[in-house]
Amino acid sequence: MNCVIFGAGGWGTAMAIHLARPGQTVTLVPRRAEQALALATTRVNTDYLPGHRLDDSIQIGLEPLPALMDADLVFLACPSKGLPELLKSIGPAVRASGAKMAISLCKGLDLSTLRRPSEMMAEAFGPIPVGTVLQLQ
């Protein structure tokens, strides 16, 4: 299964490591170019998940369209407050990707609308089914 994870904080990085262990194809797409370069070079997310090495099979992406080529699952791992901006930037690419499902790894609600991340994703991604992974604290 080809998995693309947008957001390379601790949760997105941990999910990339988890999915790569059983052999899933994983592309991790950080928000910032400098973080993408650091991850590709050091294979460790020193800012958000120090001490956990990224498997060499995990690809580091920067642009949505190339990262989404052949994507089956799309994960969004960003804070809820950053989700509207992310959806604007990747929504058309995800809709065009042919992905089978989009999965929210986001915590919280949109403060202005009180909508869940999965609701905002469903609106942005159209016919692509959307699910949520619960993170217990």
N, CA and C of each residue as an Amber inpcrd file, in Angstrom:
protein
   411
   0.8470000  -1.1660000   0.0000000   0.0000000   0.0000000   0.0000000
   0.9020000   1.2410000   0.0000000   0.5780000   2.2170000  -0.8190000
   1.3370000   3.4680000  -0.8850000   0.6960000   4.5010000   0.0340000
   1.4410000   4.9510000   1.0210000   0.9470000   5.8810000   2.0280000
   1.7100000   7.2000000   1.9310000   0.9640000   8.3060000   1.9740000
   1.5610000   9.6270000   1.9920000   1.1050000  10.3170000   3.2650000
   2.0610000  10.8640000   4.0130000   1.7510000  11.5460000   5.2660000
   2.1560000  12.9990000   5.1310000   1.1770000  13.9050000   5.2260000
   1.4520000  15.3360000   5.2150000   1.5470000  15.7980000   6.6600000
   2.7260000  16.2650000   7.0390000   2.9910000  16.7050000   8.4010000
   4.0260000  15.8210000   9.0420000   5.1750000  16.4150000   9.3510000
   6.2940000  15.6450000   9.8960000   6.6370000  16.0870000  11.3050000
   5.6020000  16.3100000  12.1080000   5.8330000  16.5050000  13.5270000
   6.0500000  15.1410000  14.1670000   5.9070000  15.0700000  15.4770000
   6.1150000  13.7980000  16.1620000   5.1290000  12.7260000  15.7440000
   3.8570000  13.0970000  15.5890000   2.8100000  12.1340000  15.2730000
   2.9420000  11.6400000  13.8360000   3.1800000  12.5500000  12.8830000
   3.3580000  12.1450000  11.4900000   4.6010000  11.2970000  11.2950000
   5.6770000  11.6660000  11.9640000   6.9230000  10.9010000  11.8640000
   6.7530000   9.5160000  12.4720000   6.1060000   9.4370000  13.6230000
   5.8650000   8.1390000  14.2670000   5.0060000   7.2510000  13.3770000
   3.9970000   7.8190000  12.7310000   3.1450000   7.0340000  11.8470000
   3.9430000   6.5370000  10.6400000   4.8330000   7.3710000  10.1040000
   5.6740000   6.9480000   8.9750000   6.5460000   5.7580000   9.3750000
   7.1610000   5.8390000  10.5410000   8.0040000   4.7430000  11.0300000
   7.1580000   3.4780000  11.2180000   5.9910000   3.6420000  11.8200000
   5.0930000   2.5060000  12.0820000   4.6590000   1.8290000  10.7840000
   4.2640000   2.6090000   9.7890000   3.7840000   2.0350000   8.5290000
   4.9040000   1.3760000   7.7280000   6.1270000   1.9090000   7.8440000
   7.2560000   1.3530000   7.0880000   7.7020000  -0.0020000   7.6550000
   7.5090000  -0.2420000   8.9410000   7.9790000  -1.4940000   9.5600000
   7.4350000  -2.7430000   8.8850000   6.1330000  -2.8150000   8.5810000
   5.6450000  -4.0260000   7.9070000   5.7980000  -3.9820000   6.3830000
   6.4680000  -2.9440000   5.8760000   6.7620000  -2.9110000   4.4500000
   5.8710000  -2.0380000   3.5930000   5.0560000  -1.1820000   4.2160000
   4.2550000  -0.2430000   3.4190000   5.1850000   0.7690000   2.7460000
   4.8140000   1.2460000   1.5890000   5.5480000   2.3180000   0.9260000
   5.0850000   3.6240000   1.5470000   6.0300000   4.4190000   2.0690000
   5.6740000   5.6270000   2.8090000   6.4350000   6.8290000   2.2560000
   5.6890000   7.9090000   2.0320000   6.2930000   9.2040000   1.7210000
   5.8540000  10.1720000   2.8080000   6.8080000  10.8020000   3.4680000
   6.5560000  11.7810000   4.5230000   6.8000000  13.1650000   3.9370000
   5.8090000  14.0470000   4.0490000   5.8990000  15.3750000   3.4430000
   5.8440000  16.4370000   4.5470000   7.0110000  16.9910000   4.9240000
   7.0340000  18.0680000   5.9120000   6.4700000  19.3620000   5.3220000
   6.1260000  20.2770000   6.1870000   5.5930000  21.5720000   5.7640000
   6.6930000  22.4810000   5.2340000   7.8660000  22.3760000   5.8180000
   8.9670000  23.2870000   5.4650000  10.0630000  22.5640000   4.6900000
  10.6130000  23.2670000   3.6970000  11.6800000  22.6980000   2.8490000
  12.9140000  22.3530000   3.6740000  13.2670000  23.1960000   4.6360000
  14.4670000  22.9220000   5.4310000  14.3040000  21.6790000   6.2950000
  13.0810000  21.4170000   6.7580000  12.8460000  20.1950000   7.5220000
  12.9330000  18.9760000   6.6040000  12.4140000  19.1000000   5.3900000
  12.5110000  17.9950000   4.4300000  13.9710000  17.6600000   4.1430000
  14.7860000  18.6730000   3.9450000  16.2120000  18.4560000   3.6810000
  16.8950000  17.7940000   4.8710000  16.5940000  18.2710000   6.0770000
  17.1960000  17.6880000   7.2820000  16.7910000  16.2250000   7.4500000
  15.5110000  15.9120000   7.2300000  15.0430000  14.5220000   7.3590000
  15.6860000  13.6260000   6.3100000  15.7840000  14.1300000   5.0880000
  16.3890000  13.3330000   4.0190000  17.8710000  13.0910000   4.2770000
  18.5240000  14.0510000   4.9200000  19.9590000  13.9530000   5.1650000
  20.2860000  13.1210000   6.3990000  19.6360000  13.4280000   7.5250000
  19.9880000  12.7840000   8.7940000  19.1530000  11.5350000   9.0970000
  17.9490000  11.4470000   8.4910000  17.0020000  10.3490000   8.7200000
  16.4980000  10.3180000  10.1620000  16.6300000  11.4600000  10.8850000
  16.1160000  11.5830000  12.2460000  15.3820000  12.9120000  12.3530000
  14.1990000  12.8980000  12.9540000  13.4520000  14.1320000  13.1690000
  13.8590000  14.6900000  14.5300000  14.9880000  15.3990000  14.5460000
  15.5580000  15.8780000  15.8030000  14.6650000  16.8950000  16.5110000
  13.8130000  17.5960000  15.7680000  12.9300000  18.5940000  16.3780000
  11.7350000  17.9700000  17.0900000  11.1620000  16.9080000  16.5190000
   9.8910000  16.3970000  17.0250000   9.9080000  14.9420000  17.5120000
  10.8820000  14.1450000  17.0610000  10.9460000  12.7470000  17.4980000
  12.4050000  12.2930000  17.5310000  13.2140000  12.9370000  18.3790000
  14.6340000  12.5860000  18.4230000  14.8330000  11.1500000  18.9050000
  15.8890000  10.5320000  18.4000000  16.2230000   9.1830000  18.8370000
  15.5360000   8.0800000  18.0560000  14.7150000   8.4390000  17.0850000
  14.0110000   7.4410000  16.2720000  14.3810000   7.6480000  14.8160000
  15.1250000   6.6920000  14.2750000  15.6240000   6.8110000  12.9070000
  14.5490000   6.4190000  11.9010000  14.4570000   7.1930000  10.8320000
  13.5650000   6.8630000   9.7270000  14.1980000   5.7560000   8.8940000
  13.4430000   4.7290000   8.6050000  13.9230000   3.6610000   7.7450000
  14.3110000   4.2560000   6.3890000  15.3310000   3.6880000   5.7720000
  15.7810000   4.1870000   4.4720000  14.7010000   4.0730000   3.4030000
  13.7090000   3.2240000   3.6120000  12.6360000   3.0680000   2.6310000
  11.6500000   4.2400000   2.6440000  11.6350000   5.0280000   3.7280000
  10.7120000   6.1660000   3.8190000  11.2280000   7.2870000   2.9290000
  10.3950000   7.6740000   1.9750000  10.7500000   8.7710000   1.0860000
  10.3480000  10.0920000   1.7280000  11.1250000  11.1150000   1.4670000
  10.8110000  12.4540000   1.9620000  10.3670000  13.2840000   0.7710000
   9.1700000  13.8260000   0.8450000   8.6250000  14.6340000  -0.2390000
   8.5660000  16.0940000   0.1440000   8.2920000  16.9230000  -0.8350000
   8.1390000  18.3550000  -0.5790000   6.9050000  18.9110000  -1.2790000
   6.6800000  18.5030000  -2.5170000   5.5490000  18.9910000  -3.3000000
   4.4150000  17.9640000  -3.2860000   3.1660000  18.4300000  -3.1560000
   2.0440000  17.4850000  -3.0740000   1.8810000  16.5810000  -4.2920000
   1.9200000  17.1270000  -5.4970000   1.6410000  16.2980000  -6.6780000
   2.5840000  15.1100000  -6.8310000   3.9090000  15.3250000  -6.8020000
   4.7780000  14.1500000  -6.9260000   4.6300000  13.1690000  -5.7570000
   4.4060000  13.6920000  -4.5600000   4.2600000  12.8100000  -3.3910000
   3.0190000  11.9340000  -3.5190000   1.9830000  12.4620000  -4.1540000
   0.7160000  11.7430000  -4.2430000   0.6260000  10.7680000  -5.4120000
   1.6420000  10.7140000  -6.2560000   1.5920000   9.7650000  -7.3730000
   1.4530000   8.3540000  -6.8200000   0.4680000   7.6360000  -7.2790000
   0.2040000   6.2530000  -6.8750000  -0.1880000   6.1150000  -5.4030000
  -0.6260000   7.1950000  -4.7590000  -1.0100000   7.1140000  -3.3450000
  -2.3080000   6.3290000  -3.1840000  -2.3210000   5.4400000  -2.2110000
  -3.5430000   4.7290000  -1.8290000  -4.1850000   5.3910000  -0.6150000
  -3.3540000   5.6630000   0.3970000  -3.8190000   6.2930000   1.6340000
  -3.1010000   7.6110000   1.8290000  -3.8690000   8.6420000   2.2060000
  -3.3100000   9.9590000   2.4940000  -3.6050000  10.2700000   3.9500000
  -2.5630000  10.5220000   4.7230000  -2.7050000  10.8640000   6.1350000
  -2.3900000  12.3500000   6.3100000  -3.1820000  13.0330000   7.1300000
  -2.8930000  14.4210000   7.4710000  -2.5740000  14.4810000   8.9580000
  -1.3510000  14.8930000   9.2610000  -0.8670000  14.9220000  10.6460000
  -0.3840000  16.3240000  10.9550000  -1.3270000  17.2180000  11.1710000
  -0.9760000  18.6030000  11.4950000  -1.9010000  19.0750000  12.6130000
  -1.5410000  20.1620000  13.2770000  -2.4720000  20.7080000  14.2690000
  -3.7570000  21.1710000  13.5730000  -4.8800000  21.0630000  14.2430000
  -6.1530000  21.4700000  13.6520000  -6.1340000  22.9150000  13.1750000
  -5.4080000  23.7810000  13.8840000  -5.3840000  25.1940000  13.4770000
  -4.6760000  25.3880000  12.1320000  -3.8030000  24.4680000  11.7420000
  -3.1220000  24.5630000  10.4570000  -3.8070000  23.8000000   9.3410000
  -4.8680000  23.0710000   9.6680000  -5.5270000  22.2260000   8.6860000
  -6.1690000  22.9970000   7.5340000  -6.8870000  24.0980000   7.7710000
  -7.4920000  24.8060000   6.6310000  -6.4650000  25.2270000   5.5770000
  -5.3300000  25.7270000   6.0150000  -4.2800000  26.1330000   5.0660000
  -3.7300000  24.9180000   4.3060000  -3.5070000  23.8210000   5.0030000
  -3.0130000  22.6140000   4.3540000  -4.0210000  22.1030000   3.3290000
  -5.2950000  22.0920000   3.6930000  -6.3240000  21.6130000   2.7780000
  -6.3950000  22.4640000   1.5160000  -6.2330000  23.7710000   1.6660000
  -6.2170000  24.6530000   0.4850000  -5.0650000  24.3010000  -0.4430000
  -3.9030000  24.0010000   0.1580000  -2.7210000  23.7640000  -0.6710000
  -2.6880000  22.3800000  -1.3000000  -3.2960000  21.3770000  -0.6670000
  -3.2120000  20.0210000  -1.2150000  -4.5400000  19.4620000  -1.7110000
  -5.6530000  20.1240000  -1.3870000  -6.9760000  19.6010000  -1.7480000
  -7.1080000  19.1840000  -3.2010000  -6.7950000  20.0740000  -4.1600000
  -6.9260000  19.6850000  -5.5690000  -6.0250000  18.5040000  -5.9450000
  -4.8220000  18.4710000  -5.4150000  -3.8950000  17.3750000  -5.7280000
  -4.4030000  16.0500000  -5.1680000  -4.9640000  16.0750000  -3.9640000
  -5.5040000  14.8420000  -3.3720000  -6.7070000  14.3610000  -4.1760000
  -7.6140000  15.2860000  -4.5420000  -8.7890000  14.8950000  -5.3350000
  -8.3710000  14.2510000  -6.6550000  -7.3030000  14.7700000  -7.2590000
  -6.8410000  14.2650000  -8.5560000  -5.9720000  13.0130000  -8.4300000
  -5.5910000  12.6470000  -7.2280000  -4.6060000  11.5860000  -7.0350000
  -5.1380000  10.1770000  -7.2450000  -6.4080000   9.9820000  -7.0750000
  -6.9400000   8.6220000  -7.1280000  -6.7570000   7.8640000  -5.8240000
  -6.4240000   8.5660000  -4.7410000  -6.2600000   7.9190000  -3.4370000
  -7.5630000   7.2330000  -3.0380000  -7.4190000   6.1250000  -2.3280000
  -8.5830000   5.3490000  -1.9080000  -9.2230000   5.8840000  -0.6270000
  -8.3930000   6.5420000   0.2130000  -8.9150000   7.0520000   1.4790000
  -7.9710000   8.0960000   2.0370000  -8.5430000   9.0680000   2.7520000
  -7.7650000  10.0650000   3.4880000  -8.0580000   9.8690000   4.9700000
  -7.0160000   9.9460000   5.7800000  -7.1480000   9.6590000   7.2050000
  -6.6040000  10.8260000   8.0140000  -7.4030000  11.2970000   8.9550000
  -7.0050000  12.4000000   9.8200000  -6.2300000  11.8780000  11.0240000
  -5.0690000  12.4740000  11.2470000  -4.3030000  12.2350000  12.4650000
  -4.3020000  13.4920000  13.3320000  -5.1630000  14.4500000  12.9730000
  -5.1960000  15.7700000  13.6150000  -5.9280000  15.7210000  14.9530000
  -5.4490000  16.5380000  15.8740000  -6.1020000  16.6710000  17.1730000
  -6.8920000  17.9720000  17.2000000  -8.0190000  17.9640000  17.8630000
  -8.7570000  19.1930000  18.0980000  -9.8240000  19.4780000  17.0600000
 -10.4340000  20.6540000  17.2090000 -11.5020000  21.1300000  16.3380000
 -11.0680000  22.4410000  15.6930000 -11.7280000  22.7980000  14.6000000
 -11.5290000  24.1190000  14.0170000 -12.2120000  25.1210000  14.9490000
 -11.4650000  26.0680000  15.4910000 -12.0110000  26.9740000  16.5060000
 -13.0820000  27.9070000  15.9660000 -13.0240000  28.2480000  14.6870000
 -14.0200000  29.1730000  14.1580000 -15.3380000  28.4810000  13.8010000
 -15.2960000  27.2030000  13.4200000 -16.5190000  26.5060000  12.9970000
 -16.9010000  25.3440000  13.9030000 -15.9950000  24.9300000  14.7790000
 -16.1620000  23.7650000  15.6570000 -16.3480000  22.4660000  14.8790000
 -15.8560000  22.4460000  13.6420000 -15.9110000  21.2200000  12.8480000
 -14.7100000  20.3390000  13.1710000 -14.9350000  19.0130000  13.0670000
 -13.8500000  18.0590000  13.2290000 -12.9520000  18.0930000  11.9880000
 -11.6710000  17.7210000  12.1360000 -10.7910000  17.6600000  10.9740000
 -11.3490000  16.7820000   9.8610000 -11.9550000  15.6580000  10.2130000
 -12.4940000  14.7660000   9.1860000 -13.6080000  15.4390000   8.3830000
 -14.3800000  16.3080000   9.0040000 -15.4340000  17.0250000   8.2870000
 -14.8300000  18.0050000   7.2780000 -13.7810000  18.7120000   7.6940000
 -13.1230000  19.6520000   6.7870000 -12.4550000  18.9070000   5.6360000
 -11.8620000  17.7540000   5.9360000 -11.2190000  16.9500000   4.9000000
 -12.2390000  16.4240000   3.9000000 -13.3820000  15.9760000   4.3780000
 -14.4210000  15.4500000   3.4820000 -14.8710000  16.5290000   2.5090000
 -15.0000000  17.7270000   2.9870000 -15.3850000  18.8410000   2.1210000
 -14.2950000  19.1300000   1.0840000 -13.0490000  19.1230000   1.4920000
 -11.9370000  19.4560000   0.6010000 -11.6370000  18.3580000  -0.4070000
 -11.8580000  17.0950000  -0.0370000 -11.4500000  15.9740000  -0.8740000
 -12.5850000  15.3670000  -1.6940000 -13.7990000  15.8460000  -1.5060000
 -14.9050000  15.3770000  -2.3330000 -15.2090000  13.9060000  -2.1470000
 -15.1180000  13.1130000  -3.2240000 -15.5830000  11.7250000  -3.1590000
 -14.6550000  10.7570000  -2.4260000 -13.4730000  11.2030000  -2.0220000
 -12.5440000  10.2980000  -1.3420000 -13.0230000  10.0740000   0.0900000
 -13.2200000   8.8290000   0.5170000 -13.6420000   8.5670000   1.8980000
 -12.6130000   9.0950000   2.8990000 -13.1200000   9.5800000   4.0220000
 -12.2610000  10.1550000   5.0690000 -12.5070000   9.4050000   6.3640000
 -11.4150000   9.0920000   7.0590000 -11.4910000   8.4460000   8.3590000
 -10.6360000   9.1900000   9.3690000 -10.7010000   8.7540000  10.6080000
  -9.9720000   9.3870000  11.6910000  -9.2540000   8.3280000  12.5160000
  -8.0150000   8.6020000  12.8970000  -7.2910000   7.7720000  13.8440000
  -7.3110000   8.5140000  15.1680000  -7.7950000   7.8790000  16.2050000
  -7.8650000   8.5140000  17.5100000  -6.5240000   8.4230000  18.2020000
  -6.1160000   9.5270000  18.8000000  -4.8760000   9.5640000  19.5630000
  -5.2540000   9.7680000  21.0260000  -5.0100000   8.7660000  21.8230000
  -5.3240000   8.8710000  23.2470000  -4.1670000   9.5190000  23.9690000
  -4.4940000  10.3570000  24.9110000  -3.4410000  11.0680000  25.6320000
  -3.4300000  10.6650000  27.0790000
